[in-house]
């Protein structure tokens, strides 16, 4: 009896050891182990899981733009470190890369509209190997196409509008156009994005000129126009322009649509206005600098980010206009309240006719120096 009992115990022990080893092997392959971030978010497994050898990803992105859960999950599911550096303007990004401080340091950078064109023109972005980006199929083709040839160098992230937001409880005369910002009633009551192309562009539009004008006389007129506006601007802020609005420090703002929507979620009195002259549109994405040190992780990040069960987090944390159809489908099925808030709001789910009437900011070559000079005088 003892011998038979011992054999049974040995068989049971062998089965237990086999199950433990199998579970460990599965976890090592990333197939069963569930990772959870500090917020309690359960990280989706990579689909597909990319082959990697690097251990660190260096990301250079905008302040308050990439959900922390995406950053944390990528590090957890791939077992790597994610170093995130942030910038507040396209010009800051360009300065870092031009000075040689980022081209061989960052694995991914996050330029917008005209800066994408500048970085491509100056050879600071490498052409993407789309065979390594199967999840490009998750993007909405109609929105994806609006990024044009830049998608050979960047993976679209988000898009949207620069327009006007105001507090309907405190602003007696609501603005309807860019020109209205010069209303003396608004003295010291406006927050504006610290973005020369947006602010100079808005001034150009009020004068009836092209937002991408390279006419020096027109630019001088825009400079004088902005100098006249300056008493109305209390603060320039591209990190979090919604913050002074919600704090009550200002009553109006020239902001991005996602910031306006976040402000509206906290205070429904915040009203977003598409100016009569037309919005200033933006498009952005992630690309690899020419000498990115860890391209294997860069491609792994891009694919993971594009997963619908990952990218939907932008709807929750930083809701701009997203070109990721898989994310919208996932949110509709699993987080209907967040999905409905997005699709029902023209702030985030920008109507096609608004984009069509709006103006895209383009690369203006060496004339950008003149814009920089004007902005320095304004600031």
N, C-alpha and C positions, 0 to 999 in steps of 0.2 A: 504493500500500500504506500509506504513512504517513497519508494522508488518511482511509482507511478505519479504520486503527488509532486515529486520534485521535477519530473519531466514536464508535467503540465505547467508548473511555475516557470520552467526554463522557456517553454514555448510562448507563454504569455509575455515574459520579459523580452523575448526576441521580437515579438509583434510590436510591443510598446516602443522598443528602440527603433524599429523600422519606421513606425509612424512619426516619431520625433525627428528622425533624420530626414524623412520625406518632407515634413513641414518646414524644417530648416532650409532644405534645398529649394523649396518653393518660394520661401521668403527671400532667399538670396537672389532668385530669378525675378523677384518683384511680382509674383503671380498671386499671392494670397495675403501677404502682410498689409495691414491697413495703417496708414500714417495719418495722424491727426495734428493740425496746427494748434497754436496756443489759443486760438479763438474757438476751437472745437470743430473746425471744418475738416471733413474727411477727404483726404486727397485722392482724386481719381488716379488710377494707374496710367502710365504713358501708353498711348495707342496711336501709332506703334511705339514700342520701346526702341530707342536708337542705341547703336553701339557707341560707347564712349571710352576714352582712356584718360581724359583730363579730369582734374579734381576741383577746379575753380572756374566759375563764370563771372566775368566782370561786365556789369551792365551800367550804361550811362543813359539816364532817362530823365523825363520831366518830374518836377516836384508834384506830389499828390496825383499820380496818374496810373501807376501799376498797382493793383490790389496786393496787399501784403500776403494774403493767403496764396496767391499764385507764386510769389517769390519763395515763400516758405515751403510750399508743396514741391516745387521743382527741386529744391535742395534735398528734401526728404526722400522723394521717390527715386532720385538718382544717386543719393548719397554723396553730394558734392556741396561745396561752399558757394554761396552766391553773394558777391560783393556789389552793392548798389551805390552808385554815385549819382547825384542829381544836379540838374541845371535849371535855370529859370527863363532862359531865352535861347532862341536859335543862335544868336550871336555868341553867347557864352559857349555853346557846344562847338561852334566853328572855331573859336579862338583856341580852345583846348586842342583840337585836332590840328589846326594850322601850326601851333607852336610845337607840335611833335610830342605833346604830353599825353596823347590818347590813341594815336593810330596803332601803336604796338602794345597798348595797355588794355583797351576796352575790346571786348568780344562782340558787343552789340551796342549800337547807338541809336537814338530815337529822334531824328530830325522831322520837321514839318514842312509841308508844301514847298516854298521857294528854296529852303535850305537843302531839301532833298536834291533839287536840281543843281545847286551850287556844289554840293559834295560829289555828285556824279561828274560834273564838268571838270572839277579839279582833281579827280582821280582818288578821292578819299574814301570811296565806297567800292567794295569789290562786287562783281556780278554774282548773283545767286546761282547756285546749282539746284535747279528746281526738282531734279530727280531725288534730292534729299528732303523735299518738302511735300510729302503726300497729302498733308492736311490743308494745303491750299484749296483742295476741293470743298472745304467747309465754308468758303467765302461766297457771298452773294455776288454772282457774276455781274449783275447790273451796277452794283456799287463798286465792285473790284475794278471794273473797266474805267471808272472815273479817275483812277490813279494813273492811267496811261502807261507810258513806257517806264515809269519809275519802278514798276513792279518787277523789272529785271534786276533791281538793286535792293528793294525793300519789300518786306511783308507788311501789307496794310494793317494798321492797328485800329485807329478810330478816325473819325472825320466830324465836321460840324461847322458852326457859324460863330463869328464874332458879331455881337449886336448889343443892344441896350437893355438893361434891367433897371427897374425902379420900384420903390416901395409905395404901393397904391394908398397906404394909410397916411403917408407923410408928404407925398408930392402932390401939390394942388394942381399943377399944370403938367399932365403926362406928356412925355416926349413921343413923337411919332417918326422922327427923322434924325439923321446925324446932325443936321443943322440946328435942331432944337437944343443940343447940348450947350450951345452958346447963350442960352437963356440966363439973364442975370439972376433969376430966382435960384439958380443952381450953384451959386457961389460957394465954394469950399464944401460941396456936397457930393462930389463924384469920385469914385475909385476907377482907375483905368489900368488896363493891362500894360505892363512895361514892355511894349512891343512896338518898335519904330514903324514897321511895315503896316501894322494895323492902325495905329494912331495917325501917322502921316497919310495913310491910305484913306482914312475917314475924312480928313481935312480936304484931300484932293477931290473926293466925291462931292463934298458940299460946294466945291467950286466948279463942278461939272467936268472934272478932269478924270483921266484914267488912273485907277488905283496903282498901276505900275508905270506911271509917267517917268520918262527920262528927259523931260524938258526942264532945263535949269530954271527958267523963269517961273514955270508952274510950281516947281518945288519951293522956290522962294516965297511965292504967294501962300503955299500951304504952311510954310514956317510961320509967316506972320499971322495966319489964321490960328495956328496952334498956340502962339504966344498970347493971343486974345482969349483963348480957351483956358489957359493955365490957371487964372484965379478961381475957376470952377472946380479944378481938380485938387482934391485934398491929398490923395496918395496914389502913387503908381505901385501896382502889386501884381506880379505874375505867379507868385507862389500859391496864394490862396485869396483871390479877390473877393470871394464870398464872405470872408471873415469880417472885414469892416462893415459890410452890409448887414450882416446878422447881429453885429455888436451895436449897431445904431450909430456908428461913427460917420457913415455916409448914407445917402438916400437913393443914389443912382450909381450905375456902373457901366463901363464898357468892358464886357466879359465874354468868355467862351460859354457856349450853351450848356455844357455839363456843369459848370460852376453855377450858372443861373438855376438849373434844375435842382441842384443840391440845396441852394438857398431857398428855393420854393418849397422843398420838402420840409424844411424847418419852419418856414414862415410863408404861408400861402399868399401873403400880401405882395410878395416879390413877383413882379410881372415882367415877362420877357417880351421885347418889342423888336420885330424885324423892321429896320429903318426903311423909309420910303425909297431912298436912293438905292437900296440893295444891301444885303449883308456882305461881310468879308468872310469868305469860306476858307476852311483849312482842311488839310489831309495829312496824315502822318503815318509813319511806319518804322519798323526796325530793320537795320541793315548791319552788315559786317564791315568794319574799317579795313583798309587795305592789308594791314599786318595783324589782324586779329589773332592773338596767341592760342586761343582754344576754339577753333571752328567747329569741332565735333560737338561741344556743348552748346555752341550758338545755334546750330541746326536742331539739336535736341530741344532747346528752349523754344524755338520758333514753332516746332510741331506741337509741343505740349501746350503752349499758349493758345494755339488755334483750335484745340479740342473744344467742342461745344460744352462739355461738362466742366471745363476750366474757365473759358473766356466769358461765360455768363456772369461771372463775378464782377465784370466791369459795369454791368447793368445796375448792380447793387451799390458798388463803391464809387465809380467814376463814370456816370452815365452820359456819354456823348452819343453821337450817331455811329452805330457799329456796323461794319460790313460783313460780320460773321453770322451767316444764316444758321449754322449748326448751334451756335450759342442761343439764338432766339428760339429755335425749336426746342432746345433743352429747357430753357427758362419757361416757355409756354406750358410744357408738360409737367415740370417739377416745381416751378416757383411762379404760379400764375399771377399772383398779386404784383410781383416785380415786373413781369412781362407786360401786364395790362397797363401799369403805370407808365412804362416806356412807350408802348405803341400808341397810347391815347394822348400822349403829350407832344405837341408840335415843337416843343423846346428841344427834346432829345430825338424824337423820330421826325427829323426835319422833312417837311413836305418837299417833293421833287421840284415844284415850281419856285420855291424859295431858293434852293440851290441853283436853279437855272437862272434866276434873276440876279443872284449874287455874283461876287467877283473873286476870282482865284488870284492869289498873290504869286507872282512869277519871279524867276531869277532875272535880274536886270544887269548882270555882269558887273563891270567895274564901276558903274554908276552908283552902286551901293555905297561907295565911299561918301558920296554927296548926302545920301540919306543919313549915314552915320554922323556926319558933321551937323546936319540939321537937328538930329535927335540930341546930340550933345548940347547944343545951344538951348533946346527946349528944356532939357533936364536940369 
